[in-house]
Amino acid sequence: NYCEVATQPDTKQKRITITGKVINNAENICFLVTGSNKSEVVSEIINKKNSKKYPASHIYPNWGKLIWYLDKAASRLI
């Protein structure tokens, strides 16, 4: 599958998302994260602490680059 229907955990909004298999085959993968409310999640994912519950923690490029763009607030715990 190239796409799946996902449900946003907080708002319960349904959305269509590209699967991890497709994303992991991209040449460049970028995460853009802003805000202090994301800092704990970013820290868990980057430090690999109990992060498997977050979809972003399953992104491992097969051959490309993974780039994180974080503002100061989102990066405050790493």
C-alpha positions as CSV (number, residue, x, y, z in Angstrom):
1,N,0.0,0.0,0.0
2,Y,1.2,3.5,-0.8
3,C,-1.4,5.3,1.3
4,E,-3.5,4.6,4.3
5,V,-6.3,6.3,6.3
6,A,-5.0,7.5,9.7
7,T,-6.8,9.1,12.6
8,Q,-5.2,12.0,14.4
9,P,-5.0,10.9,18.1
10,D,-6.1,14.2,19.7
11,T,-8.7,15.5,17.3
12,K,-9.9,12.1,15.9
13,Q,-9.8,13.7,12.5
14,K,-9.3,11.2,9.7
15,R,-6.7,11.9,7.0
16,I,-4.9,10.2,4.2
17,T,-1.2,9.5,4.8
18,I,1.7,8.1,2.8
19,T,3.0,4.8,4.3
20,G,6.3,4.5,6.0
21,K,7.5,2.2,3.2
22,V,7.1,5.0,0.6
23,I,8.6,7.6,2.9
24,N,11.6,5.5,3.7
25,N,12.4,5.2,0.0
26,A,12.5,8.9,-0.5
27,E,15.8,10.6,-1.4
28,N,15.3,13.3,1.3
29,I,13.0,13.1,4.3
30,C,12.4,16.3,6.3
31,F,10.6,16.9,9.6
32,L,9.6,20.5,10.3
33,V,8.7,20.8,14.0
34,T,7.7,24.0,15.8
35,G,6.6,24.9,19.3
36,S,7.4,23.9,22.9
37,N,4.4,21.5,23.0
38,K,6.4,19.2,20.6
39,S,9.7,19.3,22.5
40,E,9.0,16.2,24.6
41,V,8.0,14.1,21.6
42,V,11.0,15.2,19.6
43,S,13.3,14.3,22.5
44,E,11.7,10.9,22.9
45,I,12.1,10.1,19.2
46,I,15.6,11.4,18.8
47,N,16.8,9.8,22.0
48,K,14.9,6.6,21.2
49,K,13.1,6.5,24.6
50,N,9.6,4.9,24.4
51,S,9.2,6.5,21.0
52,K,7.7,3.6,19.0
53,K,4.2,5.0,19.6
54,Y,5.0,7.9,17.3
55,P,4.8,7.3,13.5
56,A,7.9,9.5,13.0
57,S,10.0,7.1,15.0
58,H,9.5,4.5,12.3
59,I,11.1,6.6,9.6
60,Y,14.6,5.2,8.6
61,P,15.7,6.2,5.1
62,N,16.7,3.2,3.1
63,W,19.3,5.2,1.2
64,G,18.5,8.9,1.5
65,K,18.8,11.6,4.1
66,L,16.7,12.3,7.2
67,I,16.7,16.0,8.2
68,W,15.1,17.6,11.2
69,Y,14.2,21.3,11.1
70,L,13.4,22.4,14.7
71,D,12.8,25.8,16.1
72,K,14.3,26.7,19.5
73,A,11.2,25.8,21.4
74,A,10.8,22.3,19.8
75,S,14.5,21.5,20.4
76,R,14.8,22.6,24.0
77,L,14.9,19.1,25.5
78,I,17.6,17.6,23.2
